[in-house]
Amino acid sequence: MNLKRTIIISFFILLAGAAVTTLIFVTEPKAIREGATREAAMLVEVTGISSGSFHPSIVATGTVEPSQDIILSPKVSGEIIRLSPAFTPGGFVKKGQILLQIEKADYENILQMRKSDLHQAMADLELEMGRQEIAQMDYQLLDESISLENEALVLREPQLNAVKSRIEAAKAAVSQAELNLERTTIIAPFDAHVLDRNANVGSQVSPGNNIGRLVGMDDYWVIATVPLAKLRWLSFPDASHARGSEVRIRNQAGWKDGEYRTGYLYKLVGALDDQTRLARILVTVPDPFALQSENRGLPALIIGAFVETDILSDEITDVIRLNRDYVRKDETVWVLEDGKLQIRDVEIAFADAQYAYIAGGLEKDDQVVITNLSTVVNGVRLRVKEDSLPGQQSMPDPVGYN
């Protein structure tokens, strides 16, 4: 009886639970779709743009080279007996300054011998002139007609020409001896910086020996490379330009931040760089050692140093200047127009390290979107941040360097 009663009670409990569950599902509230989802406008920042004429800069890299570079060598042989204290690596010498002296005694003796030979030839000429007078008198006494060849022999013309030739040879020998004696003193051919010295007092030298290396002090060159497409924006010296485009030279590794030297475009080398296929240009930098008063305190250039150049280009007129970060893929710019995104194709006339100079596709009162967007479709709704104040970008400094 107890088991039957337990089964009946359990059945009624299950039946009651099923009834309650059914009631809950039947009476639960249902979600009702009231309308379409509202599209939210993306929050962006915008900026104004600058229009007008600009002098952008072209950034290029190059190496420092001397514009005058010679290997010093003697033209006569001998022993070095004296060296100038300035003729040492790192020294500075003036044009015409004596660098070293070769023993000159042998060359002085040779000069005396050559002068003696000249005096002997002059004496022979005087003797021959006396013989000429005697021959002339003998010819006048000879009352016969003879051929021109025999007449020249009678008058001793061949002997006179031979003596004159010996005189000319003796004079040339004296001039050569004087020149060799002068060459025993080696002087600086121009104001120079001494890079190397390979001789000392007591060294024996011969013509062609490398006894030192000198470089000019007036200017150095920076040999840089630029893309061919940017050559048309550069000015080189010609009849209408006494100086080429201004260039600022910086050495990031060796100079302080903000230090630079000023140079000027000098020549376009008529050959491309073998590896980069870029155009090679020469930049001349006056007073590379900063010795003149107007350059005192500036860093000196070092031959072989790797430097960066900022070349001031010619003026680009009637363009819009925009930060390069705001130029998007395929040369497009995002513009806010009537609260919507507009993707504009633009024509870039020139681009430097920081800015793009746009000749077409934008208007000076356009507002450029500077926020990176995940959804980029024409007509997407946008709204501007309250603290985003569109305005014109700052104009470049007077010389055009950024």
Secondary structure as the mmCIF struct_conf table of DSSP 4:
data_model
#
loop_
_struct_conf.conf_type_id
_struct_conf.id
_struct_conf.beg_label_comp_id
_struct_conf.beg_label_asym_id
_struct_conf.beg_label_seq_id
_struct_conf.end_label_comp_id
_struct_conf.end_label_asym_id
_struct_conf.end_label_seq_id
HELX_RH_AL_P HELX_RH_AL_P1 ASN A 2 THR A 27
BEND BEND1 GLY A 35 GLY A 35
HELX_LH_PP_P HELX_LH_PP_P1 ALA A 36 ALA A 41
STRN STRN1 MET A 42 VAL A 44
STRN STRN2 VAL A 46 THR A 47
STRN STRN3 SER A 50 PHE A 54
STRN STRN4 SER A 57 PRO A 66
BEND BEND2 SER A 67 GLN A 68
STRN STRN5 ASP A 69 LEU A 72
BEND BEND3 LYS A 75 VAL A 76
STRN STRN6 GLY A 78 LEU A 83
TURN_TY1_P TURN_TY1_P1 PRO A 85 ALA A 86
BEND BEND4 THR A 88 THR A 88
TURN_TY1_P TURN_TY1_P2 PRO A 89 GLY A 90
STRN STRN7 PHE A 92 VAL A 93
TURN_TY1_P TURN_TY1_P3 LYS A 95 GLY A 96
STRN STRN8 ILE A 98 ILE A 102
HELX_RH_AL_P HELX_RH_AL_P2 ALA A 105 LEU A 141
BEND BEND5 GLU A 144 GLU A 144
HELX_RH_AL_P HELX_RH_AL_P3 LEU A 148 VAL A 154
TURN_TY1_P TURN_TY1_P4 LEU A 155 ARG A 156
HELX_RH_AL_P HELX_RH_AL_P4 GLU A 157 GLU A 182
TURN_TY1_P TURN_TY1_P5 ARG A 183 THR A 184
STRN STRN9 THR A 185 ILE A 187
BEND BEND6 PRO A 189 ASP A 191
STRN STRN10 ALA A 192 ARG A 197
TURN_TY1_P TURN_TY1_P6 VAL A 201 GLY A 202
STRN STRN11 GLN A 204 VAL A 205
TURN_TY1_P TURN_TY1_P7 PRO A 207 GLY A 208
STRN STRN12 GLY A 212 GLY A 216
BEND BEND7 MET A 217 ASP A 218
STRN STRN13 ASP A 219 VAL A 226
HELX_RH_3T_P HELX_RH_3T_P1 LEU A 228 TRP A 233
BEND BEND8 ASP A 238 SER A 240
BEND BEND9 ALA A 242 ARG A 243
STRN STRN14 GLU A 246 ARG A 250
TURN_TY1_P TURN_TY1_P8 GLN A 252 GLY A 254
BEND BEND10 TRP A 255 TRP A 255
TURN_TY1_P TURN_TY1_P9 ASP A 257 GLY A 258
STRN STRN15 ARG A 261 LEU A 272
TURN_TY1_P TURN_TY1_P10 ASP A 274 THR A 276
HELX_LH_PP_P HELX_LH_PP_P2 LEU A 278 LEU A 278
STRN STRN16 ALA A 279 PRO A 286
BEND BEND11 ASP A 287 ASP A 287
TURN_TY1_P TURN_TY1_P11 PRO A 288 PHE A 289
BEND BEND12 GLN A 292 GLN A 292
HELX_RH_3T_P HELX_RH_3T_P2 SER A 293 ASN A 295
TURN_TY1_P TURN_TY1_P12 ARG A 296 GLY A 297
BEND BEND13 LEU A 298 LEU A 298
HELX_LH_PP_P HELX_LH_PP_P3 PRO A 299 LEU A 301
TURN_TY1_P TURN_TY1_P13 ILE A 303 GLY A 304
STRN STRN17 PHE A 306 LEU A 312
HELX_LH_PP_P HELX_LH_PP_P4 SER A 313 GLU A 315
STRN STRN18 ILE A 316 ASN A 323
HELX_RH_3T_P HELX_RH_3T_P3 ARG A 324 TYR A 326
STRN STRN19 ARG A 328 ARG A 328
TURN_TY1_P TURN_TY1_P14 LYS A 329 GLU A 331
STRN STRN20 THR A 332 GLU A 337
TURN_TY1_P TURN_TY1_P15 ASP A 338 GLY A 339
STRN STRN21 LYS A 340 ASP A 345
STRN STRN22 GLU A 347 ALA A 351
BEND BEND14 ALA A 353 GLN A 354
STRN STRN23 TYR A 355 GLY A 360
BEND BEND15 GLY A 361 GLY A 361
TURN_TY1_P TURN_TY1_P16 LYS A 364 ASP A 365
STRN STRN24 GLN A 367 VAL A 369
BEND BEND16 THR A 371 THR A 371
BEND BEND17 SER A 374 SER A 374
TURN_TY1_P TURN_TY1_P17 ASN A 378 GLY A 379
STRN STRN25 ARG A 381 ARG A 381
STRN STRN26 LEU A 382 VAL A 384
TURN_TY1_P TURN_TY1_P18 GLU A 386 ASP A 387
HELX_LH_PP_P HELX_LH_PP_P5 GLN A 392 ASP A 397
TURN_TY1_P TURN_TY1_P19 PRO A 398 VAL A 399
#
